[in-house]
Amino acid sequence: MIEFDLNANDCEALIRHCESFEPAGDDPREKRRLQDALETLREALVSHLNESATSAENT
């Protein structure tokens, strides 16, 4: 498990990068693995951002 210590701006920038990145190369399996990894990272970042927002609302 990875814990993030990111501010909202950095988190949002990484989410946008995960969504827009197009892997280069000729190996479709490697491209798919990278796309899957970036999607997993994006989901974790969105979750972190949502948890941070909820935590800030509760304080």
NUTOR-12997 format. One record per atom (N, C-alpha, C): chain; atom name; z, x, y. Coordinates in Angstrom, 2 decimals, always signed. Atoms other than C-alpha are relative to their C-alpha. Last residue first. Example, Ala and Ser with C-alpha at 12.3 -4.5 7.8 and 13.67 -1.06 7.14 Angstrom:
BEGIN
- c/a/z/x/y
- A/N/-0.06/-0.82/-1.19
- A/CA/+7.14/+13.67/-1.06
- A/C/+0.73/-0.77/+1.09
- A/N/+0.00/+0.89/-1.19
- A/CA/+7.80/+12.30/-4.50
- A/C/+0.00/+0.90/+1.20
//
This chain:
BEGIN
- c/a/z/x/y
- A/N/-1.03/-0.79/-0.70
- A/CA/+10.99/-12.45/+19.66
- A/C/+0.20/-0.47/+1.41
- A/N/-1.35/+0.33/+0.45
- A/CA/+9.24/-14.95/+17.39
- A/C/+1.09/+0.79/+0.70
- A/N/-0.30/+1.36/-0.41
- A/CA/+5.93/-14.80/+19.23
- A/C/+1.45/-0.38/-0.32
- A/N/-0.18/-0.02/-1.45
- A/CA/+5.81/-11.01/+18.91
- A/C/+0.37/-1.40/+0.52
- A/N/-1.27/-0.69/-0.28
- A/CA/+6.35/-11.24/+15.15
- A/C/+0.29/+0.00/+1.49
- A/N/-1.07/+0.92/+0.40
- A/CA/+3.56/-13.81/+14.83
- A/C/+1.37/+0.59/+0.31
- A/N/+0.00/+1.09/-0.97
- A/CA/+1.18/-11.58/+16.81
- A/C/+1.12/-0.99/-0.31
- A/N/-0.51/-0.54/-1.26
- A/CA/+2.11/-8.55/+14.73
- A/C/+0.09/-1.09/+1.06
- A/N/-1.44/-0.19/+0.18
- A/CA/+1.65/-10.51/+11.50
- A/C/+0.63/+0.52/+1.29
- A/N/-0.64/+1.32/+0.03
- A/CA/-1.77/-11.71/+12.66
- A/C/+1.52/+0.10/-0.13
- A/N/+0.10/+0.54/-1.35
- A/CA/-2.87/-8.19/+13.60
- A/C/+0.69/-1.36/+0.09
- A/N/-0.93/-0.76/-0.85
- A/CA/-1.63/-6.80/+10.29
- A/C/+0.03/-0.56/+1.42
- A/N/-1.34/+0.42/+0.40
- A/CA/-3.46/-9.54/+8.38
- A/C/+1.06/+0.69/+0.85
- A/N/-0.17/+1.36/-0.53
- A/CA/-6.63/-8.85/+10.33
- A/C/+1.40/-0.50/-0.34
- A/N/-0.18/-0.12/-1.45
- A/CA/-6.24/-5.13/+9.58
- A/C/+0.21/-1.37/+0.65
- A/N/-1.34/-0.53/-0.23
- A/CA/-5.72/-5.79/+5.86
- A/C/+0.29/+0.12/+1.49
- A/N/-0.96/+1.06/+0.35
- A/CA/-8.80/-8.02/+5.72
- A/C/+1.43/+0.46/+0.26
- A/N/+0.08/+1.02/-1.04
- A/CA/-10.86/-5.40/+7.55
- A/C/+1.02/-1.11/-0.24
- A/N/-0.68/-0.54/-1.17
- A/CA/-9.69/-2.68/+5.15
- A/C/+0.02/-1.03/+1.13
- A/N/-1.42/+0.00/+0.34
- A/CA/-10.71/-4.81/+2.16
- A/C/+0.83/+0.52/+1.18
- A/N/-0.41/+1.40/-0.04
- A/CA/-14.09/-5.45/+3.80
- A/C/+1.50/-0.13/-0.33
- A/N/-0.12/+0.38/-1.41
- A/CA/-14.47/-1.73/+4.50
- A/C/+0.42/-1.46/+0.14
- A/N/-1.19/-0.66/-0.55
- A/CA/-13.71/-0.92/+0.86
- A/C/+0.20/-0.38/+1.46
- A/N/-1.19/+0.67/+0.55
- A/CA/-16.22/-3.50/-0.37
- A/C/+1.28/+0.60/+0.58
- A/N/-0.08/+1.33/-0.62
- A/CA/-18.91/-2.16/+1.97
- A/C/+1.23/-0.76/-0.49
- A/N/-0.44/-0.19/-1.37
- A/CA/-18.16/+1.39/+0.82
- A/C/+0.12/-1.34/+0.73
- A/N/-1.41/-0.41/+0.04
- A/CA/-18.36/+0.40/-2.84
- A/C/+0.54/+0.17/+1.42
- A/N/-0.80/+1.18/+0.34
- A/CA/-21.61/-1.50/-2.19
- A/C/+1.48/+0.33/-0.02
- A/N/+0.01/+0.89/-1.18
- A/CA/-23.18/+1.49/-0.42
- A/C/+0.89/-1.21/-0.24
- A/N/-0.89/-0.63/-0.98
- A/CA/-22.13/+3.76/-3.31
- A/C/+0.07/-0.84/+1.28
- A/N/-1.38/+0.16/+0.50
- A/CA/-23.70/+1.38/-5.82
- A/C/+1.00/+0.59/+0.98
- A/N/-0.49/+1.35/-0.28
- A/CA/-26.89/+1.11/-3.73
- A/C/+1.43/-0.22/-0.50
- A/N/-0.69/+0.51/+1.20
- A/CA/-27.35/+4.90/-3.75
- A/C/+0.58/-1.38/+0.30
- A/N/+0.94/+0.59/+0.95
- A/CA/-29.99/+5.84/-1.17
- A/C/+0.66/-0.64/-1.21
- A/N/+0.11/-0.64/+1.31
- A/CA/-27.84/+6.59/+1.83
- A/C/-0.90/-0.79/-0.93
- A/N/+1.28/-0.66/+0.22
- A/CA/-26.56/+4.96/+4.97
- A/C/-0.01/+0.59/-1.40
- A/N/+0.01/-1.29/+0.70
- A/CA/-23.72/+2.47/+5.24
- A/C/-1.42/+0.52/-0.18
- A/N/+1.04/+0.07/+1.03
- A/CA/-24.04/-0.24/+7.90
- A/C/-0.07/+1.35/-0.70
- A/N/+0.46/-1.25/+0.59
- A/CA/-20.89/-0.63/+10.00
- A/C/-1.02/-0.26/-1.11
- A/N/+1.36/-0.36/-0.43
- A/CA/-20.68/-3.88/+11.98
- A/C/-0.56/+1.24/-0.70
- A/N/+0.95/+1.11/+0.09
- A/CA/-17.71/-5.70/+10.43
- A/C/-1.43/+0.44/+0.29
- A/N/+0.15/+0.39/+1.41
- A/CA/-15.63/-2.60/+9.73
- A/C/-1.07/-1.07/-0.17
- A/N/+0.74/-1.08/+0.67
- A/CA/-16.27/-1.36/+13.28
- A/C/-0.23/-0.34/-1.48
- A/N/+1.41/+0.10/-0.41
- A/CA/-15.21/-4.70/+14.76
- A/C/-0.85/+1.06/-0.69
- A/N/+0.55/+1.20/+0.64
- A/CA/-12.00/-4.60/+12.72
- A/C/-1.47/-0.16/+0.34
- A/N/+0.28/-0.34/+1.40
- A/CA/-11.35/-1.02/+13.83
- A/C/-0.59/-1.19/-0.76
- A/N/+1.15/-0.91/+0.01
- A/CA/-11.70/-2.02/+17.49
- A/C/-0.38/+0.38/-1.43
- A/N/+1.21/+0.79/-0.22
- A/CA/-9.39/-5.00/+16.96
- A/C/-1.25/+0.86/-0.01
- A/N/+0.22/+0.81/+1.20
- A/CA/-6.71/-2.76/+15.46
- A/C/-1.28/-0.82/+0.14
- A/N/+0.52/-0.90/+1.03
- A/CA/-7.02/-0.24/+18.28
- A/C/-0.33/-0.78/-1.27
- A/N/+1.34/-0.45/-0.41
- A/CA/-6.65/-2.99/+20.89
- A/C/-0.63/+0.90/-1.06
- A/N/+1.00/+1.06/+0.21
- A/CA/-3.75/-4.67/+19.05
- A/C/-1.41/+0.46/+0.35
- A/N/-0.10/+1.03/-1.02
- A/CA/-1.66/-1.49/+18.80
- A/C/-1.15/-0.98/-0.20
- A/N/+1.09/+0.07/-0.97
- A/CA/-1.61/+0.28/+15.49
- A/C/+0.31/-1.03/+1.07
- A/N/-0.76/-0.11/-1.23
- A/CA/+1.16/+1.41/+13.14
- A/C/-1.03/+0.08/+1.12
- A/N/+0.69/-0.34/-1.23
- A/CA/-0.41/+0.27/+9.89
- A/C/+0.99/+0.06/+1.15
- A/N/-0.61/+0.65/-1.15
- A/CA/+1.28/+0.40/+6.52
- A/C/-0.71/+0.47/+1.25
- A/N/+0.09/-0.73/-1.25
- A/CA/-0.83/+1.19/+3.48
- A/C/+0.68/-0.81/+1.08
- A/N/+0.00/+0.83/-1.17
- A/CA/+0.00/+0.00/+0.00
- A/C/+0.00/+0.88/+1.24
//
